[in-house]
Amino acid sequence: GSPYLRKALFSAALVASQHDPVLKAFYEKKRSEGKHHLTALGAVSRKLCYIIFAILKKNEAYEIRQ
């Protein structure tokens, strides 16, 4: 894939894994499973990709769940 898109997704995933409660819990779950930091971040990027696609498809705003 595009290295520019990958870098953008990883940057967004890093921020999201620190501030979004759902993605933060997902990241911490992957880390507790013994995954490396970058592997867990890759999983968050993939999940974020699905979220972005759903937002664009439904044309709705993203609301952070508590």
RAVENLIN-V297578 format. One record per helix or strand. SS is the DSSP state (helix for helix, strand for strand). FROM is the first residue (numbers start at 1). TO is the last residue. If there is no record, write none. Layout:
ss: (SS;SS)
from: (FROM;FROM)
to: (TO;TO)
//
This chain:
ss: (helix;helix;helix)
from: (3;21;37)
to: (19;32;58)
//
